[in-house]
Amino acid sequence: MQNLKEIFDLFDKEKNQTINVKDLETIMGSLQRDPAEVREFIDDLGQEISFDQFIDLMQKIENRIVHNQENEQLEN
């Protein structure tokens, strides 16, 4: 959680507790995740997101990744 807060704060350039959704792909890359993971969620967001929204989004993405990995293991 602390790591995500630090990353969020790096992109909160105006220090208004929000980041631009356009930065999400860059953030995903910094987390060594595929930036495409976030693209489908961007449409549901406004131009700026809060830290709470960011955490919710990261949880959704991680849950999907885990689910996909579990499905791949079952198929093998």
Secondary structure, 3 states (H helix, E strand, C coil): CHHHHHHHHHHCCCCCCEEEHHHHHHHHHHCCCCCHHHHHHHCCCCCEEEHHHHHHHHHHHHHHHHHHHHHHHHHC
